[in-house]
Amino acid sequence: MHAISVFRIVPVFVAAIALAGCILSQDALFDVAEAITPVAEGRYQEMARGENNEFETVATVTVTINGNVYTATGDDDRDPAMFTMYDGGNGLIITMVVEDGEAGYALLRAVDGELLHWAATCEVAGEIGILADFPGVEDNEGNCIMPERDTLIAFMTAYAAKVEPDYKYVPVAQ
């Protein structure tokens, strides 16, 4: 299996999955018709966790919704990211990007009007011991391949419990 080529794990909510070590599935684990729209359209200040563990401003992102599909466009040179969101339980939102039959996943949580974003990777999951609880999900390319939705939700829940978010998005006053 190869990682989705159009995307990279970088900012803009899910914007991506071209680096090895991603959370993937061979087929979409959610039905797009079941997607939720918990995040409002608008502009968000995108902040990445820096070397000093503080969030630093990276860009401004504009989020639009068409039906239940989100598009996030940065004010920098990134390609727009299209994705859907799903209830992951316990206040977690799982984002999904689908391309050529493969799906990639990331994680959000709304806290005090801000969005926290985990660009979850299989490498980090291994470093913090999560892979031991999910034997057989790591492939020979360093990706975590989720066999079904319940495994994905359990994996992402464990990940969010042990890892600080990589990004946060703060609404920008219009």
C-alpha positions, 0 to 999 in steps of 0.5 A: 500500500502506498500513502495518499500522494496528493496530501502530506501530514502538515497543517490545514486540519488534515491536509495530508498524508504523503509521508510514511507513518500515516494512519490509513485504511485500504477503503474508507471506514466511514460513509460520507453520508454520515459525516458531521459538520461541527466546525464553522465556516470562516477564517482560522489562525493556524498555529503549530507546536514549535521547538519550545512546545509553544504554539506559533502562528503558521498561516491563516486558513479559510474553511468552507463547507459544501454539504458535509465536505470541508475545504480548507485553504491556507494563505500560503502556497499549499493546495486546498485540502478536502475532507469529511469529519466524523464523531470519534466519541469523547469529544474527538472528531476524526477527519478523513481524506479519501483518494483513489480508494485509500483513506487517511485519518487525523484527529480534532477536538474543539476546546474553548472555541479553538480546534486542537489537531493531531496529525497522528503518525504510526511512528509516534504511536510506536514510540509511545507504546500504542502499537503494542495494543494494536498488533498487526496494524503497522505495515512494512512502509511504516504506516498504520493500516486500520482494518475497521472503524472500531479499531480506528476509533480506539487507536485515535482515542489512545493516541489523543490521550498520550500525545499533545496536539500538533496544531491548533486553529483559533477563529479569526474575527471577521 
